[in-house]
């Protein structure tokens, strides 16, 4: 942990870009620091975390990120910048796609009470806003992630993925109404009434569930059931390598899913991973 410093009195955490992210989370929980426990089990290193404002289970790094140390390629400078300069939003920062700067280190302000941030995600709490011991929340998050194939297991091809492949679409409320009406007409009232709709930070817009839409567009877990690349058998939002997939196989599957959801619901799904040398549109 020479790449990471944690002050249990102030709650200030600094982590260098090369540190393994989940090691940082585990260490913070061990020390009774709260704020990133819902981000347990996310693969990768610290340097990637602010780039797309990593989030899961109702929490985002923007809630605790105070500063980022950047190497600016354009100006050849190494400087700390406040998190407010990154324009952090849902799975976005102004570092993403631009390549203008490299993250060298991050600074977080965590809570020293040993409790989680207020919980909002339904699978973690039936009482939105409650706070629970950080170790308890981390354990529950890891259990949920394993159940969805989102914790790497070399023997389980459902975990051979880039995680959640599509971001949850943020759409105008009118489109959300239209989607729900289509679901009601084709799948019935019970399914339509269960459709996830969450308020967005943008007025008049709502966040829908990409996984829910994929499933209701006819793409079941494991789709297409054979081949080198398929949807996970545990979670429809993960595109998986069954052992011999090429990049083209993943692209073809992603295109099929995106086009099918758009044809069914009129909603455009956008990939979450950054693509290098590939394109979803031919």
WOGI-V438272 format. One record per residue. D_FIRST is the distance of its C-alpha to the first C-alpha in Angstrom with 1 decimal. Layout:
D_FIRST
D_FIRST
This chain:
0.0
3.8
5.2
5.2
7.5
9.7
13.1
14.9
18.2
18.5
16.4
15.1
11.8
10.8
9.0
9.9
12.3
10.9
8.0
9.8
11.5
12.2
8.7
8.4
11.9
11.5
8.9
11.4
14.2
13.1
13.1
16.4
15.9
18.4
19.1
17.2
18.0
20.9
18.7
17.2
17.8
18.2
17.2
15.9
13.3
12.7
15.4
18.0
17.7
19.9
22.2
24.1
23.1
21.5
23.2
24.2
26.2
27.5
24.4
23.2
20.3
23.0
23.4
20.2
19.4
20.5
19.8
18.7
18.4
20.7
22.2
25.9
27.7
31.0
30.7
28.2
26.2
22.6
22.6
21.2
23.6
24.1
23.6
27.3
27.9
26.6
29.5
27.3
29.5
29.5
27.3
28.0
26.9
28.8
26.1
27.1
29.8
30.1
27.6
28.3
24.7
21.2
18.3
15.7
13.7
14.5
15.0
15.8
18.0
17.5
19.9
19.4
22.2
20.4
22.7
22.5
24.1
27.8
28.2
30.7
30.5
33.4
31.6
29.2
31.9
35.6
35.3
33.9
32.1
31.0
27.6
26.1
23.2
20.0
19.3
22.9
22.7
19.6
21.5
24.6
23.1
21.6
25.1
26.8
24.8
25.4
29.1
29.2
27.6
24.6
21.9
21.9
24.0
25.2
28.4
29.3
30.7
30.5
26.8
27.5
27.6
26.1
25.9
28.4
30.7
32.8
32.1
34.1
37.2
38.1
41.9
44.9
46.1
49.4
47.7
45.8
49.3
50.8
48.1
48.6
52.4
52.1
50.0
52.6
55.4
54.0
51.8
53.4
52.7
50.1
47.8
48.4
47.8
44.4
43.2
39.9
40.6
38.1
38.8
37.2
36.3
39.3
42.6
44.8
42.1
40.3
37.4
38.5
36.7
36.5
36.1
39.1
41.2
40.4
41.5
44.6
45.6
46.1
42.9
41.9
38.7
38.9
41.2
43.1
42.7
42.7
41.6
38.5
36.9
37.4
36.2
33.8
35.9
33.6
33.2
35.6
33.0
31.2
32.9
32.0
32.5
34.5
33.7
35.8
35.6
36.0
35.0
38.7
38.6
35.9
37.8
41.0
39.6
38.0
41.3
43.3
41.1
41.2
44.9
45.8
44.1
45.8
49.2
48.9
47.6
47.7
43.9
41.9
38.5
36.0
33.2
29.6
28.0
28.7
31.4
31.6
35.0
36.3
38.3
39.3
42.8
44.9
